[in-house]
Amino acid sequence: VGELPVAVESGVTTVATSADGATLAAGCGDGQVVLWDAASLELRRSIPSGDDRRVSRLSLSADGTTVGASYASAASRDNAVRIFDATTGDARHSWPGPYNGVELSADGATVALATFDGALELRDVDSGALLRVPPTELGGSLLGDFCEPFLDFPRVCREEFCDGSRLL
């Protein structure tokens, strides 16, 4: 445990770590995403957002090579989600809001996006294509059928959205 060697002037608004424990990420008040090697705390990359929205949520693929960031605007619900290559810092995809959550699958191939109106979208990280919009209403086994193939979304599917076949 120690202090990060690079100060973040705008303040840290959210943090995430990769499942392999090798990457530490911080989302900042000025919209940048900062990545460090978790063991050495060596700065890997700083990814600027290009606008003035703060980072509200972060998600990393299990190996830390892909970053998902949700950006919040204090003035509106015009929140966007962006996917970045953590190695190069290049933006892979961007979706305008209104989104309020982002979670990458363990393999980094699929991203789950939560909307302010309670919907959940699944998108392909490589193409950006909408894969499906799962049901968000209680009833039958539809939600259970949805959750089963995506159990590698630990926070979105199992903890925040469903418990077995119930929507929380």
trRosetta pair geometry for C-beta under 8 A, 3 or more apart (Angstrom, degrees):
i j d omega theta_ij theta_ji phi_ij phi_ji
2 41 6.2 -92 75 -33 114 159
4 7 7.5 144 92 -82 99 35
4 8 7.6 16 88 -16 143 98
4 26 7.8 -36 -81 -20 168 148
4 36 6.5 -127 -136 -59 106 160
4 41 5.9 -156 -125 -165 56 115
5 41 5.8 123 -8 132 99 110
5 42 7.6 -1 33 -108 138 36
5 43 6.8 -111 74 -33 105 97
6 34 6.9 -152 92 -166 129 142
6 36 7.8 -171 28 -83 113 115
6 43 5.1 56 -21 -75 141 130
6 46 7.8 -126 144 -65 155 122
8 11 6.5 163 113 -61 102 3
8 12 5.5 87 73 -58 149 80
8 26 6.3 -114 -54 117 160 142
8 28 5.1 -139 -175 -110 126 124
8 32 7.8 -156 -142 74 105 116
8 34 6.2 -131 -89 -1 119 153
9 30 7.5 25 78 -17 88 136
10 28 4.9 89 75 164 111 107
10 29 3.7 -145 150 65 100 97
10 30 3.6 -175 -39 -22 167 97
10 32 7.6 124 38 26 133 101
10 54 7.8 -161 146 -113 125 95
11 28 6.6 137 79 -156 44 75
11 29 4.5 43 59 -15 93 128
12 15 6.4 21 171 -59 126 96
12 26 4.6 -62 -129 -167 112 121
12 27 7.1 99 -161 69 67 48
12 28 6.0 -54 -104 -100 45 66
12 29 7.8 -76 -46 -21 7 83
13 27 5.2 -64 65 102 92 92
13 28 6.2 120 6 -148 95 14
13 29 5.5 127 -44 -68 116 64
13 54 5.1 100 -39 168 168 118
13 55 5.5 156 65 73 120 74
13 56 6.6 -61 136 -101 128 37
14 26 7.4 153 84 -159 48 52
14 27 4.2 7 56 44 94 118
14 55 5.8 -118 38 119 111 95
14 56 6.3 74 -28 162 140 23
14 57 5.6 -138 -166 -107 169 29
14 58 5.3 164 116 0 116 97
15 24 7.1 -17 -167 -173 106 86
15 25 6.6 154 -158 87 57 59
15 26 5.2 -21 -102 -103 80 68
15 27 7.3 -145 -70 16 34 76
15 58 6.9 -54 179 44 12 134
16 24 7.9 160 86 -158 45 45
16 25 4.8 -10 61 61 87 109
16 27 7.9 48 -1 -20 99 99
16 58 4.0 -137 -6 102 128 110
16 59 6.1 -159 -136 -102 163 23
16 60 5.2 163 127 -9 122 100
17 21 6.4 15 161 -119 123 45
17 23 6.6 156 -157 87 58 59
17 24 5.5 -21 -103 -103 85 61
17 25 7.2 -180 -84 19 34 78
17 38 6.4 59 -139 -93 110 140
17 60 6.9 -87 134 35 18 140
18 21 6.7 -100 80 -14 79 15
18 22 5.7 -29 64 51 130 74
18 23 4.1 60 -8 46 120 101
18 25 7.9 88 -39 -13 78 106
18 38 7.8 -135 35 -26 92 133
18 60 4.4 -90 -86 121 72 137
18 61 6.9 3 -132 83 102 49
18 62 6.2 91 -178 177 89 25
18 63 6.4 -27 -174 132 136 9
18 64 3.4 -65 -67 -66 155 92
19 60 7.7 -165 -11 95 68 99
19 62 3.9 -35 41 -137 124 77
19 63 7.8 -27 52 -45 91 35
19 106 6.5 -4 -1 -136 159 90
20 23 7.7 54 65 9 93 85
20 62 6.0 88 -28 159 89 74
20 63 5.8 37 -6 -113 137 46
20 64 6.5 -94 46 -15 109 104
21 38 5.9 -123 163 78 62 156
22 37 6.8 -42 175 -149 74 69
22 38 5.7 -177 -178 23 19 110
22 39 7.2 -29 -134 -14 60 100
22 63 7.8 -1 43 -166 128 50
22 64 5.5 -114 77 -3 98 151
23 35 6.0 -22 -164 -162 106 103
23 36 7.4 142 -158 74 56 45
23 37 7.2 -52 -103 -114 54 36
23 38 6.0 -81 -32 -29 3 102
23 44 7.3 -40 -128 6 96 157
23 60 6.0 -172 90 -160 125 158
23 64 3.2 132 2 -136 142 139
23 86 6.9 11 -147 173 158 155
24 35 7.2 146 79 -157 50 52
24 36 4.7 -19 64 63 102 97
24 37 7.7 16 20 102 92 12
24 38 4.5 122 -30 -92 98 83
24 41 7.7 -15 39 -111 140 63
25 33 6.2 -8 -169 -176 108 98
25 34 7.0 153 -155 80 56 48
25 35 5.2 -19 -100 -100 80 73
25 36 7.8 -177 -78 21 35 69
25 58 5.3 -158 110 166 125 152
25 60 5.8 159 -1 -59 138 122
25 67 6.2 157 -122 -123 156 121
25 86 7.9 -89 -85 -122 124 123
26 33 7.3 163 81 -156 46 52
26 34 4.8 -10 57 58 96 99
26 36 7.9 30 -4 -2 101 105
26 58 7.8 -144 -150 -23 11 161
27 32 8.0 170 -153 91 47 43
27 33 5.7 -22 -102 -104 65 76
27 54 7.4 95 146 165 102 73
27 55 2.6 -126 -175 108 115 135
27 56 7.1 -76 126 16 152 14
27 57 7.2 55 -1 75 164 6
27 58 4.8 -169 -37 -48 116 114
27 69 6.0 150 -107 -137 120 107
28 31 6.7 -36 79 38 85 20
28 32 4.8 1 43 59 128 79
28 33 7.3 -160 8 -79 89 29
28 34 6.6 60 -34 -8 119 106
28 54 7.1 -113 116 -147 41 78
28 55 6.0 58 35 20 40 114
29 54 4.7 -30 -141 -116 45 114
29 55 7.9 -91 -63 27 20 74
30 49 7.5 -177 129 21 62 115
30 52 7.3 -57 -153 -141 59 56
30 54 7.3 24 -19 -103 13 69
31 48 6.9 48 102 -173 99 58
31 49 3.0 -87 154 21 116 143
31 50 7.4 -111 132 36 143 42
31 51 6.0 165 -112 73 167 60
31 52 6.5 -144 -28 -150 131 14
31 53 5.4 83 -93 72 112 57
31 54 6.2 -111 -67 -106 60 25
31 55 6.2 124 -135 -40 35 81
31 71 6.3 25 -128 -128 94 118
32 46 5.6 3 178 -178 129 94
32 47 6.2 155 -161 78 72 49
32 48 5.1 -37 -100 -107 95 48
32 49 6.1 -124 -72 -17 41 85
32 55 7.5 -80 70 -24 28 125
33 46 7.4 162 83 -158 47 48
33 47 4.4 -8 57 57 95 107
33 49 7.6 101 -14 -65 82 86
33 55 6.2 114 -79 -87 81 156
33 58 6.8 134 -129 -111 113 122
33 67 5.9 135 155 153 157 152
33 69 5.4 -115 -69 -76 133 144
33 84 6.8 180 57 28 148 153
34 43 7.2 -54 -173 -138 100 96
34 45 7.6 -173 -148 96 45 50
34 46 5.0 -10 -107 -109 79 79
34 47 7.6 -162 -73 22 35 69
35 43 7.6 100 84 -165 55 57
35 44 4.3 -53 107 63 100 114
35 45 4.8 15 46 53 112 83
35 46 7.6 -161 22 -75 70 37
35 47 7.5 44 -10 -9 104 103
35 64 7.8 127 -156 -178 125 108
35 67 7.2 -115 -73 -68 124 142
35 86 5.8 122 -95 -161 165 102
36 41 5.4 -6 174 -151 135 47
36 42 6.5 150 -160 73 79 35
36 43 5.7 -49 -103 -101 79 41
36 44 6.0 172 -113 0 20 90
37 40 4.7 14 96 46 124 94
37 41 6.7 -79 73 -21 75 9
37 42 4.5 14 29 50 118 89
37 44 6.0 120 -41 -54 73 105
38 41 7.5 16 -158 -73 20 54
43 46 7.1 -16 -173 -39 119 91
44 86 7.4 21 121 164 137 94
45 86 6.8 164 46 -178 139 61
45 87 7.8 146 -31 -164 151 14
45 89 5.2 -154 -179 -69 135 107
46 89 7.8 20 82 -114 34 133
47 67 7.3 169 24 70 157 151
47 84 5.5 32 -156 -153 165 166
47 89 4.6 -175 -99 -146 95 92
49 53 6.6 -119 144 60 154 81
49 55 7.3 -164 -69 -61 135 91
49 69 7.7 -122 -102 115 105 147
49 71 6.3 120 -151 -103 141 137
49 82 7.5 166 -136 20 83 153
51 71 7.4 77 71 173 115 154
53 71 3.9 79 112 168 131 108
53 72 5.9 168 -174 70 102 31
53 73 4.9 -61 -109 -74 107 72
53 79 7.2 152 -164 -123 146 65
53 80 7.2 127 60 30 164 97
54 71 7.0 154 78 -154 31 68
54 72 5.6 -26 67 60 85 90
54 74 7.8 53 10 -40 112 93
55 58 6.4 30 164 -59 124 95
55 69 5.2 -59 -134 -164 109 113
55 70 7.1 103 -163 70 63 51
55 71 6.1 -48 -100 -99 49 65
55 72 7.7 76 176 14 8 84
56 70 5.0 -61 64 101 95 98
56 71 6.7 127 5 -142 91 13
56 72 3.8 75 -47 -22 129 119
56 79 7.0 -29 16 -145 141 133
56 100 7.2 -58 108 -154 147 63
57 69 7.3 160 85 -155 55 44
57 70 4.1 21 49 36 97 120
57 100 7.7 88 -4 163 134 49
57 101 5.8 7 47 -128 171 51
57 102 5.5 158 101 34 116 87
58 67 6.8 -34 -159 -165 97 95
58 68 6.9 141 -163 81 46 62
58 69 5.6 -10 -105 -103 72 71
58 70 7.7 -133 -62 20 35 77
58 102 7.6 -25 -138 75 15 114
59 67 7.4 145 78 -162 51 48
59 68 4.1 -6 58 56 100 111
59 69 8.0 -158 26 -66 67 37
59 102 5.2 -139 7 116 122 87
59 103 4.8 170 -106 -124 155 38
59 104 4.6 163 129 4 117 86
59 111 7.7 141 80 -135 141 94
60 64 5.3 -1 176 -112 128 56
60 66 7.0 142 -159 81 53 56
60 67 5.8 -20 -102 -104 72 66
60 68 7.6 -154 -69 22 28 76
60 86 7.3 39 -135 -66 99 148
60 104 6.7 -87 123 42 12 134
61 64 6.5 -124 70 -31 76 12
61 65 5.7 -37 61 51 130 72
61 66 4.1 62 -17 46 123 98
61 67 7.9 -93 0 -59 80 35
61 104 5.0 -81 -77 131 64 144
61 105 7.6 10 -123 78 82 53
61 106 7.1 86 -164 177 68 26
61 107 7.0 -28 -157 134 111 17
61 108 3.0 -2 -113 -77 140 109
62 106 4.4 32 -41 -168 125 73
62 107 7.0 -9 15 -74 117 29
62 108 7.1 -118 20 -35 73 92
63 108 7.1 -67 37 -25 94 133
64 86 5.9 -104 154 88 68 165
65 85 7.1 -23 165 -158 77 67
65 86 5.3 -157 -162 41 26 110
65 87 6.1 -6 -145 -29 82 102
65 108 6.4 -20 69 -94 94 171
66 83 6.5 -8 -174 -171 102 98
66 84 7.3 155 -159 80 54 49
66 85 6.7 -39 -105 -112 64 43
66 86 6.2 -121 -66 -13 12 100
66 92 7.5 -25 -137 3 101 151
66 104 5.9 158 102 -136 114 158
66 108 4.1 127 26 -151 138 122
66 125 6.4 12 -161 -171 154 152
67 83 7.1 157 83 -157 51 50
67 84 4.5 -13 61 59 102 99
67 85 8.0 -7 21 81 86 3
67 86 4.9 110 -25 -75 103 96
68 81 6.6 -3 -173 -174 93 105
68 82 7.5 167 -152 87 49 43
68 83 5.4 -19 -101 -102 72 75
68 84 7.9 -177 -78 21 27 72
68 102 4.1 -154 143 150 120 127
68 103 7.1 -158 74 -81 151 6
68 104 4.9 171 -11 -46 127 100
68 111 5.5 150 -101 -131 142 125
69 81 6.9 164 85 -153 46 58
69 82 5.3 -11 60 59 95 88
69 83 7.9 174 20 -84 70 30
69 84 7.0 21 0 -2 111 112
69 102 6.8 35 82 52 4 157
70 79 6.3 26 176 164 89 117
70 80 7.6 178 -152 93 51 39
70 81 5.2 -24 -100 -99 68 83
70 99 5.8 -124 -134 115 107 106
70 100 6.6 81 177 -165 145 22
70 101 6.1 -51 -65 -113 161 11
70 102 4.5 -178 -48 -6 101 112
71 79 5.9 -180 86 -157 58 72
71 80 4.9 0 49 57 111 81
71 81 7.3 -173 12 -83 78 31
71 82 7.0 36 -19 0 115 103
72 79 5.1 -12 -105 -110 51 117
72 100 7.7 51 -94 -123 102 73
73 76 5.2 -1 98 52 127 73
73 77 7.6 -136 59 -69 101 4
73 78 5.1 1 27 64 146 86
73 79 6.1 -151 9 -76 83 66
75 78 7.8 -13 83 29 86 109
77 97 6.2 -151 142 131 69 138
77 98 4.2 8 144 -125 102 135
77 116 5.4 -23 -164 -37 132 165
78 96 7.1 -36 -167 -173 80 96
78 97 5.2 155 -168 48 31 124
78 98 6.6 -73 -95 -90 25 82
79 97 3.9 99 63 -87 53 146
79 98 5.6 64 38 -149 86 60
79 99 5.3 -120 104 62 100 61
79 100 6.0 76 75 -81 156 59
79 116 7.7 120 33 -46 120 113
80 94 6.1 9 172 -175 126 93
80 95 6.4 168 -160 85 77 48
80 96 5.2 -47 -103 -122 98 40
80 97 5.3 -99 -68 -35 45 83
80 99 6.7 51 -152 36 15 111
81 94 7.3 171 90 -151 49 50
81 95 5.1 0 56 54 92 98
81 97 7.6 112 -14 -82 75 70
81 99 4.7 -34 -31 79 109 159
81 102 4.9 147 -135 -82 123 126
81 111 7.5 162 149 150 139 140
81 113 5.6 -129 3 -119 164 116
82 91 5.8 -57 -171 -137 116 106
82 93 7.0 178 -150 93 52 52
82 94 4.6 -10 -105 -104 85 83
82 95 7.8 -172 -77 22 43 61
83 91 7.2 102 76 -165 53 63
83 92 4.5 -54 103 62 101 108
83 93 4.6 24 37 48 112 88
83 94 7.6 -147 22 -68 67 46
83 104 8.0 114 -124 -87 106 113
83 111 6.3 -120 -82 -53 128 156
83 125 5.8 -170 -169 -146 160 90
84 89 6.3 -22 -175 -158 122 35
84 90 6.7 156 -155 82 74 37
84 91 5.7 -48 -99 -102 76 48
84 92 6.4 172 -109 1 18 89
85 88 4.6 18 98 41 123 96
85 89 6.8 -34 77 20 79 15
85 90 4.8 14 33 54 115 87
85 92 5.9 109 -38 -51 82 107
86 89 7.7 30 -153 -73 23 46
91 94 6.1 -3 178 -44 130 104
92 125 6.6 24 122 173 146 82
92 126 7.7 -74 -179 -118 127 31
92 128 7.8 -177 136 -65 83 97
93 123 7.6 -152 122 137 161 138
93 125 7.1 -152 12 -158 131 51
93 128 4.2 165 -120 -96 137 109
95 99 6.7 71 98 -26 109 140
95 113 6.7 -38 75 -109 150 163
95 123 7.4 -166 -48 -41 148 170
95 128 7.6 166 -63 -160 100 103
97 100 7.9 66 -141 -47 117 61
97 115 7.8 138 -169 -134 72 79
97 116 7.5 48 175 -14 110 112
98 115 6.0 85 91 -160 76 83
98 116 4.4 -31 128 5 123 121
98 117 7.6 94 78 -15 117 85
99 102 6.9 55 152 -60 132 88
99 113 5.1 -59 -129 -174 130 106
99 114 6.5 108 -161 74 78 50
99 115 5.8 -62 -104 -100 55 57
99 116 7.5 -144 -110 -26 10 77
100 114 5.7 -62 69 100 74 99
100 115 6.9 84 15 -167 85 17
100 116 5.4 95 -20 -76 121 71
101 112 7.7 -22 119 115 101 89
101 113 6.9 146 85 -163 68 41
101 114 3.3 20 50 37 117 119
101 156 6.9 140 146 -108 128 103
101 160 7.7 -168 -155 132 161 165
102 111 6.4 -17 -162 -174 88 111
102 112 7.3 149 -156 81 38 59
102 113 6.0 -5 -102 -107 69 67
102 114 7.6 -123 -52 19 35 81
103 111 7.0 152 78 -159 41 63
103 112 4.7 -10 61 56 95 104
103 153 5.3 91 123 -155 129 99
103 155 5.6 -158 -114 67 138 100
103 156 3.9 -152 34 -32 156 123
104 108 5.5 6 173 -115 127 56
104 110 7.4 140 -159 84 56 48
104 111 5.4 -33 -100 -103 63 78
104 112 8.0 -162 -78 19 17 74
104 125 7.2 39 -132 -79 101 136
105 108 6.6 -124 71 -34 75 14
105 109 5.9 -38 62 50 128 71
105 110 4.3 49 -12 56 131 90
105 111 7.3 -115 -7 -73 79 34
105 112 7.7 102 -54 -19 77 93
105 150 7.0 -99 -105 -146 110 84
105 152 5.0 59 -164 101 84 113
105 153 5.9 -56 -101 -68 67 82
106 152 3.9 -90 0 -178 110 121
107 110 7.7 50 66 14 93 81
107 152 7.1 32 -5 134 82 159
108 125 6.1 -61 156 30 67 169
109 124 7.0 -32 165 -147 75 69
109 125 5.7 -148 -165 24 25 112
109 126 7.2 -19 -146 -16 71 100
110 122 5.8 -5 -175 -171 115 99
110 123 7.0 150 -158 76 65 39
110 124 6.4 -43 -104 -105 67 43
110 125 6.4 -124 -76 -21 15 93
110 131 6.7 -32 -132 -1 111 156
110 150 7.5 -99 99 -120 146 107
111 122 7.4 158 80 -154 43 51
111 123 5.2 -20 61 62 92 92
111 125 5.5 104 -23 -78 101 88
112 120 6.1 -13 -169 -171 100 100
112 121 7.2 153 -157 80 49 48
112 122 5.7 -23 -99 -98 68 71
112 150 7.3 97 -66 -178 128 143
112 153 5.4 52 -8 -135 142 148
112 156 4.6 144 88 139 148 170
112 157 7.3 -165 -71 -47 169 87
113 120 7.2 152 77 -159 49 50
113 121 4.5 -13 58 59 102 99
113 122 7.8 -176 18 -79 76 24
113 123 6.5 26 -8 0 116 115
114 119 7.6 159 -155 85 47 48
114 120 5.8 -19 -102 -103 65 74
114 156 7.0 -162 -47 -135 112 108
114 160 7.9 -60 -76 125 151 141
115 118 6.8 -35 78 38 85 22
115 119 4.4 10 37 55 125 89
115 120 7.4 -142 9 -69 84 30
115 121 7.0 67 -34 -10 107 103
118 136 5.5 142 138 156 95 147
119 133 6.2 -20 -174 -161 114 111
119 136 5.7 -126 -114 -25 47 152
120 133 7.0 142 80 -157 56 62
120 134 5.4 -21 80 49 113 102
120 136 6.0 146 8 -83 94 111
120 156 7.5 131 -140 174 125 117
120 161 6.5 37 -74 -119 151 150
121 130 6.1 -65 -166 -134 112 97
121 132 7.9 174 -154 91 53 39
121 133 5.6 -29 -104 -101 68 80
122 130 7.5 98 77 -165 54 58
122 131 4.4 -58 106 61 98 113
122 132 5.2 9 47 54 114 75
122 133 7.6 -166 18 -81 76 33
122 134 7.0 65 -16 -24 112 99
122 150 7.4 -116 -105 -94 138 147
123 128 6.2 -13 175 -165 122 39
123 129 6.5 166 -155 83 76 35
123 130 5.7 -45 -100 -101 83 44
123 131 6.1 178 -107 -2 22 90
124 127 4.6 21 95 43 127 93
124 128 6.6 -37 75 14 79 13
124 129 4.8 15 31 51 116 85
124 131 5.7 115 -40 -57 82 106
125 128 7.7 19 -162 -71 18 47
130 133 7.1 -7 180 -45 119 87
134 142 7.9 152 -175 151 84 96
134 143 7.2 89 161 -119 117 62
134 146 4.1 85 -143 -142 130 147
135 139 7.6 -86 152 56 144 99
135 142 4.5 15 36 134 147 135
135 143 6.1 -104 80 -69 101 73
135 146 6.6 -154 35 -38 80 143
136 167 6.7 107 -169 -128 52 151
137 167 7.3 -128 177 7 11 158
138 143 7.3 -40 -119 -13 45 139
138 166 7.0 5 -123 -147 104 65
138 167 5.3 -127 -77 30 76 112
139 142 6.4 19 86 20 80 117
141 144 4.5 -56 -166 48 77 118
141 145 5.6 84 130 -28 88 96
141 165 5.3 -53 -134 -146 63 146
142 145 5.7 -57 -150 36 29 111
142 146 6.4 30 152 -20 64 105
143 146 5.3 -50 -149 35 36 114
143 147 6.2 32 155 -19 68 105
143 161 8.0 -151 -163 146 116 97
143 162 5.4 180 159 -110 115 135
143 165 5.4 127 78 -167 90 61
143 166 7.0 73 87 -124 142 2
143 167 5.4 -130 -114 -55 164 88
144 147 5.9 -54 -141 37 31 107
144 148 6.5 43 159 -35 63 101
144 162 7.4 177 -84 178 49 141
144 164 6.2 -17 -104 154 106 62
144 165 2.9 -31 -54 -101 114 99
145 148 6.2 -43 -149 16 28 116
145 165 8.0 44 -12 -122 57 105
146 149 7.6 -78 -177 35 31 91
146 150 7.1 -21 154 22 66 120
146 162 7.6 150 81 -32 103 160
147 150 6.1 -95 -152 58 37 90
147 151 6.7 67 159 -75 77 72
147 157 5.0 144 -135 -176 88 115
147 158 7.2 114 -164 -77 121 60
147 161 7.6 -176 -93 98 110 107
147 162 4.7 -115 -75 78 142 149
147 164 7.8 144 69 158 154 14
147 165 7.3 -153 27 -99 127 50
148 151 6.6 -19 -160 -38 29 104
150 153 4.9 0 159 7 99 115
150 157 5.1 163 109 -67 104 156
151 154 7.8 39 167 -82 57 58
151 157 6.5 -123 -107 95 36 142
151 158 6.5 58 -144 -56 70 115
153 156 4.4 -47 160 55 117 105
153 157 4.1 93 81 -4 108 108
153 158 7.3 162 92 -3 68 81
154 157 7.4 -50 -102 49 7 86
154 158 5.6 -37 -153 37 47 122
154 159 6.6 34 153 -9 65 111
155 158 7.5 -36 -78 54 8 82
155 159 5.2 -44 -143 47 44 124
155 160 5.9 36 157 -13 67 112
156 159 7.7 52 16 50 10 81
156 160 5.6 -48 -138 48 32 119
156 161 5.8 14 161 -5 62 120
157 160 7.6 35 3 50 10 79
157 161 5.5 -50 -127 55 33 115
157 162 5.8 -26 -179 38 65 102
158 161 7.9 34 8 51 13 77
158 162 6.8 -51 -110 74 28 74
158 163 7.5 73 -169 -97 56 51
160 168 6.8 -146 165 64 30 128
161 167 6.5 -41 176 -140 67 74
161 168 6.4 174 -175 35 13 94
162 165 7.0 -13 -171 -133 120 15
162 166 6.3 151 -153 76 73 45
162 167 5.8 -43 -95 -99 79 46
162 168 6.5 -166 -92 -7 22 88
163 166 5.1 -20 62 62 85 101
163 168 5.7 80 -12 -59 103 107
